[in-house]
Amino acid sequence: MAEGPIAAVAASMQERLDGMPPGRAAQRDFLGTYRRTTLAVGDAVARGDFEDPAWVEDWDVAFAGFYLTALDGDLTGGPVPRPWRLAFGARESLPSLVHVLLGVNAHVNYDLPQTLLAVITDADFTDDALLDRRRRDHERIDAVLSARVAAEDGELAARSARGLVDRALAPLNRRASRRFLREARQKVWHNTVELQKARLAGADAYATRLAELEVLAAARIADLLAPGQVLLRLAVAGFGVTLPPP
């Protein structure tokens, strides 16, 4: 991939991987997956897969920033949002796939709506044509992520022993993962619109709605940490979370 902001973010992730202390399986599993996915997004930008590649590049860098801030907080004893605190605190003996799913859930449900607001101004929200382009590029990310599902499943399987049930469910898990990503992104867009309405109402209204989203995202992580098949639980309860009316 050519040098640029996304390549710089991937290099920053590699530095954190290289310096990761022992006993950090939850952080390492997700970080490795995220780095490879970030490189795949960079490749898609370079291929011209998006209507506004410069915007997607800004979005990708901002998105990674929320995660890296949470990771650095966890590694240094700083503040960490509740969804990430639960994901990072998951016991190390869990399969790598579960660590990654917890991280994806926290990142998509809690960080992604904030990221979209960081790169879509209030004026942009009044421009229907521009907003449609933003939404389409937001949805095109699904194609990049879906293309990574099988490859990442292989990466994780190589590092984590799987039982008979896990191996039998692998093809279903890959199809389900793609569906969960699509479902979550639809809910993310809804939550982004709700947060933008709150942003227009003022800082206090925004802080209140963001706190609601943090609670919902953390509750979903707690649910995924319960005993049993994570993907089967996701199939029942869904992946994303939805902000109710204020």
C-alpha positions, -999 to +999 in steps of 0.1 A: +000+000+000+012+035-008+024+058+020-002+080+035-023+086+066-038+051+066-004+035+062+008+056+091-020+044+113-012+008+104+025+014+112+014+029+146-007-003+152+023-024+144+044-005+169+019-012+196+018-049+187+056-051+189+055-035+223+025-053+237+033-067+272+025-103+280-009-113+293-027-091+268-044-117+245-076-096+242-057-065+230-033-084+208-059-105+189-081-075+181-051-052+173-036-077+148-070-081+130-076-044+130-042-036+115-048-061+086-083-046+080-069-011+080-044-021+053-072-036+033-092-003+036-061+016+024-058-008-006-095-002-014-090+036-012-060+033-036-080+012-060-107+039-062-134+018-046-151+049-030-169+079-043-149+102-020-116+085-012-102+115+006-132+115+030-129+078+035-092+082+044-101+109+070-128+086+083-106+056+086-079+076+105-104+092+128-121+058+135-088+042+144-080+071+167-109+063+190-097+027+194-060+036+198-069+062+225-089+035+244-061+010+240-034+034+252-056+043+282-059+006+290-021+000+287-012+031+308-039+030+334-058+060+318-095+064+313-112+038+291-149+039+279-170+012+295-175-009+263-137-011+258-130-017+295-152-048+293-137-060+260-101-054+272-108-071+305-121-103+290-103-133+304-072-143+283-083-179+280-112-170+257-108-180+220-092-154+198-124-151+178-143-140+209-117-114+217-120-100+182-158-100+182-158-082+215-135-056+201-154-052+169-186-048+189-172-021+211-156-003+182-186-003+158-213+003+184-196+030+204-168+045+184-183+045+149-212+069+154-187+093+170-163+089+141-190+097+116-199+129+135-162+138+135-160+138+097-196+149+088-204+185+097-238+198+107-239+216+074-232+183+056-263+168+072-284+195+054-270+185+020-290+154+009-268+146-021-236+149-001-251+129+028-261+101+004-225+099-009-213+097+027-238+069+035-229+050+004-191+051+011-199+042+047-218+011+034-190+002+009-167-005+039-189-036+044-175-051+012-139-046+025-147-061+059-167-090+044-138-099+022-116-101+053-139-124+073-127-158+059-090-147+060-093-135+095-111-166+106-081-186+093-057-163+111-075-167+144-080-205+140-042-208+136-036-192+170-065-206+190-076-242+195-112-248+185-136-275+196-157-297+174-187-274+176-166-243+167-152-261+136-186-273+125-200-238+128-171-221+110-189-217+075-220-205+093-200-181+114-184-165+083-218-159+067-233-147+100-204-123+106-211-106+072-248-102+081-239-088+115-217-062+100-244-050+076-270-049+104-247-031+128-239-004+102-276+003+096-280+008+134-248+029+135-263+053+109-294+057+130-273+064+161-252+089+143-283+108+132-296+107+168-262+120+181-262+148+155-296+160+166-283+161+202-252+180+190-274+206+175-292+209+208-260+217+227-231+201+246-252+189+275-278+171+253-249+155+233-232+143+264-264+128+277-271+109+245-234+097+242-236+084+278-268+064+268-249+049+238-220+040+261-243+021+284-260+003+256-227-007+240-213-019+273-245-039+280-240-057+247-204-066+255-215-079+289-241-101+272-215-115+248-192-124+278-219-147+291-212-185+287-221-201+254-216-196+217-210-159+210-221-160+174-253-180+182-261-153+208-255-126+183-279-144+159-306-141+185-300-107+199-284-090+169-250-072+167-257-035+170-275-013+195-301+013+188-305+046+207-342+050+217-360+083+212-347+110+236 
